Amino acid sequence: MVTARRADPRGPSHAASQPAREQSRARYPDESGFVERDGVRTFYEVYGHGDPTIVLVPTWQIVHSRLWKGQIPYLARHHRVVTFDPRGNGRSDRPPLSEAYTEREMAGDIVAVMDATSTDRAVLVTRSMGAQRGLIVAGEYPDRVLGLVAGGPSLPIGERSGERDFPFEDVLATDEGWAKNNIHYWRRDFDGYLRFFFSRCFTEPHSTKQIEDCVGWGHEIGAETLILGEYAAGLTADETLALCARVRSPVLVIVGDHDAITGTGPAIALAAAVPDARLIVVQGGGHVQDARDPVLINLLIHDFVAGLEAKR
């Protein structure tokens, strides 16, 4: 069951943990509200009025929609922009079962938000894990997707960085490096994990502000909810390749050659598997270039969308 409701732009009060005060914004939403699917509320915001609509898709629920703060003001000058908090973070609900955080559920939220905001078709812009849910929508709802941008895609195809190969549930003899990606460490020192993880997301020099922002957003989900998401089903390699073959819209893949989370392998594999895809490798770029180099990413998105419009 899906229901939708408009809300005040500043959003309703929420039982989940919230920061003491919100950071000031370069632009506030023109409209906001929430959509409810099977008892889980997903809160969205709408900016601007230009065609076509761009949906900024949530990445891993360790951060919420403020990750896109470097994109919203620029893109909303030219397009209608929709963002939403992933279930588990921000103003959206935190369901208590891992089954609620599967990629299929996340993709369902994209479609539900599009329906609630009267968005018939849109360009989907994804980052990291967002590529999985974006691929599901692009492959299974092709009439709803004009184009797909996949930044630093985290997918089970291509050669990934091997640094993260530590068992998640085992009690480890070390907390060094990627051994922090472990359930016991998360419960013991979640702040330590967040600071390590985001230091690897931002390998570019002078990324202190971006790291601190993301650590703060990470604390809004907490270890236990993130653990539920860790156990949720993602796409398999076979499912991913099957979806890639079904995508009919143009796809832009962007990856940094210094990406320390996935490496360049999944991005290269994605670009090779989709019929109409273009790959851009950014020299010196890390995993979250939307936050670290917003001017470059905004212009790439803008040019990609302009190319789509020229074909229409």
C-alpha positions in Angstrom: 0.0 0.0 0.0 1.3 3.4 -1.0 0.1 6.8 0.4 1.5 10.3 -0.1 1.2 13.5 1.8 2.5 17.1 1.3 4.3 18.6 4.2 5.7 21.9 5.4 9.1 22.7 3.7 10.9 22.4 7.0 9.4 19.0 7.5 7.4 17.5 10.4 8.9 16.4 13.7 10.2 12.9 13.7 10.8 10.4 16.4 14.2 9.4 15.1 17.3 11.1 16.3 17.8 14.5 14.7 20.7 17.0 14.8 20.3 19.9 17.1 19.9 22.2 14.2 20.1 22.0 10.4 22.9 23.5 8.5 21.9 26.6 6.5 21.1 25.9 2.9 21.9 27.7 -0.3 18.4 26.9 -1.4 15.4 25.6 0.4 12.8 23.3 -1.2 9.8 24.7 -3.0 7.8 21.6 -1.9 8.2 18.7 0.5 6.2 15.8 1.8 6.4 12.1 2.3 5.2 8.9 0.7 4.3 5.8 2.7 4.9 2.3 1.5 3.8 -0.6 3.7 4.1 1.5 6.8 7.5 3.1 6.0 7.5 6.8 5.4 10.0 8.3 2.9 10.4 12.1 3.0 11.1 14.0 -0.2 11.9 17.6 -1.3 11.3 19.3 -4.7 13.3 22.2 -6.0 12.9 24.3 -9.1 10.5 23.9 -12.1 12.5 23.2 -15.3 12.1 20.2 -17.5 13.2 17.4 -17.3 13.1 16.4 -13.7 16.3 15.1 -12.1 15.9 12.7 -9.2 19.0 12.6 -7.0 18.9 9.0 -5.7 20.0 8.1 -2.2 23.2 6.2 -1.9 24.0 3.8 1.0 21.8 4.8 3.9 24.9 5.9 5.9 24.1 9.4 4.6 20.9 11.2 3.7 19.9 13.7 1.0 22.0 16.5 2.2 24.9 14.7 0.5 23.5 16.4 -2.7 23.8 19.9 -1.3 26.5 20.8 -3.8 24.2 19.8 -6.7 20.7 21.1 -5.7 21.3 24.9 -6.1 22.9 24.7 -9.5 20.7 22.0 -11.0 17.5 23.6 -9.7 18.3 26.7 -11.7 17.7 24.7 -14.9 15.6 21.7 -13.9 13.1 20.4 -11.4 15.1 18.5 -8.8 13.7 15.8 -6.5 15.6 14.5 -3.5 14.6 12.1 -0.7 16.1 10.6 2.5 16.7 6.9 2.3 14.8 4.7 4.7 17.1 4.5 7.8 18.4 8.1 7.8 17.4 11.7 7.7 13.6 12.3 8.2 12.6 8.9 6.8 11.6 6.0 8.9 13.9 3.4 10.3 12.1 0.0 9.9 13.5 -2.6 12.3 13.9 -5.5 9.9 16.7 -6.0 7.4 14.2 -7.1 4.7 13.1 -3.4 4.6 16.5 -2.3 3.3 16.9 -4.5 0.2 17.7 -2.9 -3.1 14.3 -3.9 -4.3 12.7 -1.9 -1.5 15.0 1.1 -2.2 14.0 1.0 -5.9 10.4 0.9 -4.9 10.9 4.1 -2.9 12.3 5.8 -6.0 9.2 4.9 -8.0 6.9 5.9 -5.1 8.5 9.3 -4.7 8.3 9.9 -8.5 4.6 9.1 -8.3 4.0 11.3 -5.3 5.7 14.2 -7.0 3.8 13.7 -10.3 7.1 12.8 -12.0 6.2 10.7 -15.1 9.8 10.5 -16.4 13.1 11.6 -14.9 16.9 11.5 -15.2 18.2 9.5 -12.2 21.5 10.6 -10.7 23.1 8.0 -8.4 26.2 7.7 -6.3 27.9 4.4 -5.1 25.2 1.9 -3.9 22.6 4.1 -5.6 23.6 2.6 -8.9 22.0 -0.7 -7.9 18.5 0.8 -7.2 18.9 3.1 -10.1 19.6 0.1 -12.4 16.5 -1.7 -11.1 14.3 1.3 -12.0 16.0 1.9 -15.4 15.8 -1.8 -16.3 12.3 -2.6 -15.0 10.6 0.7 -15.6 12.2 1.9 -18.8 9.3 4.3 -19.6 10.0 6.2 -16.4 13.8 6.9 -17.0 15.1 9.4 -19.5 18.7 8.8 -18.5 20.9 7.5 -15.7 24.1 9.0 -14.2 26.1 6.5 -12.1 28.9 8.1 -10.1 31.4 5.7 -8.5 28.9 2.8 -8.9 29.1 0.1 -6.3 28.1 -3.0 -8.2 28.9 -6.7 -8.0 30.5 -6.7 -11.4 34.1 -5.8 -12.5 37.2 -6.0 -10.4 36.7 -4.3 -7.0 39.3 -3.2 -4.5 40.5 -6.1 -2.3 41.2 -4.1 0.8 37.7 -4.7 2.3 38.0 -8.5 2.4 37.5 -9.0 6.1 34.6 -11.1 7.5 31.8 -8.9 8.9 30.8 -11.1 11.8 34.0 -12.6 13.0 35.9 -11.3 16.1 39.1 -10.0 14.5 42.5 -9.7 16.1 42.9 -6.2 14.6 41.0 -3.0 14.2 43.4 -1.6 11.6 42.2 -0.4 8.2 39.2 -2.2 6.7 39.0 -4.5 9.7 36.8 -1.7 11.0 34.2 -2.9 8.6 33.0 -5.4 11.2 29.8 -5.7 13.3 31.7 -5.8 16.6 33.7 -2.7 15.8 30.6 -0.8 14.6 29.0 -1.5 18.0 32.1 -0.7 19.9 33.3 2.5 18.1 30.8 3.6 15.5 32.3 7.1 15.3 35.7 5.5 14.6 34.2 3.5 11.8 32.5 6.6 10.3 35.7 8.6 10.4 37.7 5.8 8.8 35.1 5.0 6.1 34.7 8.6 5.0 38.4 9.2 5.0 38.5 6.5 2.3 35.6 8.1 0.5 37.5 11.4 0.2 41.0 10.6 -0.8 41.5 14.1 -2.3 43.6 16.5 -0.2 41.8 19.1 2.0 38.5 17.2 2.4 38.0 17.9 6.1 34.6 19.6 5.7 33.2 16.8 3.5 34.4 14.2 5.9 32.9 16.0 8.9 29.6 16.5 7.2 29.3 12.8 6.3 30.3 11.7 9.8 27.5 13.9 11.2 25.0 12.4 8.8 26.2 8.9 9.6 25.5 9.4 13.3 21.8 10.0 12.4 21.4 6.4 11.4 23.4 4.7 14.1 25.2 1.3 14.1 22.2 -0.9 14.6 20.2 0.4 11.7 23.2 0.3 9.5 23.8 -3.3 10.5 20.2 -4.1 9.3 21.1 -2.6 6.0 24.3 -4.7 5.8 22.2 -7.9 6.0 19.7 -6.7 3.3 19.8 -8.3 -0.1 21.6 -6.5 -2.9 21.9 -7.3 -6.5 23.9 -10.4 -7.7 26.3 -10.2 -10.6 23.9 -12.1 -12.8 21.0 -9.8 -11.8 23.1 -6.7 -12.5 24.2 -7.8 -16.0 20.6 -8.8 -16.8 19.4 -5.3 -15.8 22.2 -3.6 -17.7 21.0 -5.4 -20.9 17.5 -4.1 -20.3 18.4 -0.5 -19.9 17.2 1.6 -22.9 18.1 5.0 -21.8 21.5 6.6 -22.2 23.9 6.1 -19.2 26.7 8.3 -18.0 29.3 6.5 -15.7 31.7 8.7 -13.8 34.5 7.3 -11.6 37.6 8.7 -10.0 40.9 6.9 -10.6 41.7 7.3 -6.9 38.4 5.7 -5.8 39.4 3.8 -2.6 35.9 2.3 -2.0 35.2 0.4 -5.2 38.1 1.2 -7.5 37.4 1.7 -11.2 36.4 -1.9 -12.0 32.7 -1.8 -11.5 32.4 1.5 -13.4 34.2 0.1 -16.4 32.1 -3.1 -16.3 28.9 -1.1 -16.1 29.8 1.1 -19.1 30.7 -2.1 -21.1 27.4 -3.8 -20.2 24.9 -1.1 -20.9 24.0 -0.6 -24.6 24.2 3.2 -24.6 26.8 4.2 -22.0 29.7 6.7 -21.8 32.5 6.4 -19.2 34.4 9.3 -17.8 37.4 8.6 -15.5 38.3 11.7 -13.4 42.0 12.0 -12.7 42.7 12.3 -9.0 39.0 11.8 -8.2 37.9 9.9 -5.1 34.6 8.0 -4.4 32.2 11.0 -3.6 33.1 13.5 -6.2 29.6 15.1 -6.0 30.7 16.6 -2.7 34.4 17.1 -3.3 34.2 18.5 -6.9 30.7 19.7 -7.3 31.4 22.1 -10.2 32.8 19.3 -12.4 30.0 16.9 -11.5 27.3 19.5 -12.0 28.6 20.5 -15.4 28.8 16.8 -16.4 25.2 16.2 -15.3 24.0 19.4 -17.0 25.7 18.5 -20.3 24.4 14.9 -20.1 20.8 16.2 -19.6 21.2 18.8 -22.4 22.3 16.0 -24.7 19.1 14.0 -23.8 17.0 17.0 -24.5 18.6 17.5 -27.9 17.6 13.9 -28.9 14.0 14.4 -27.9 
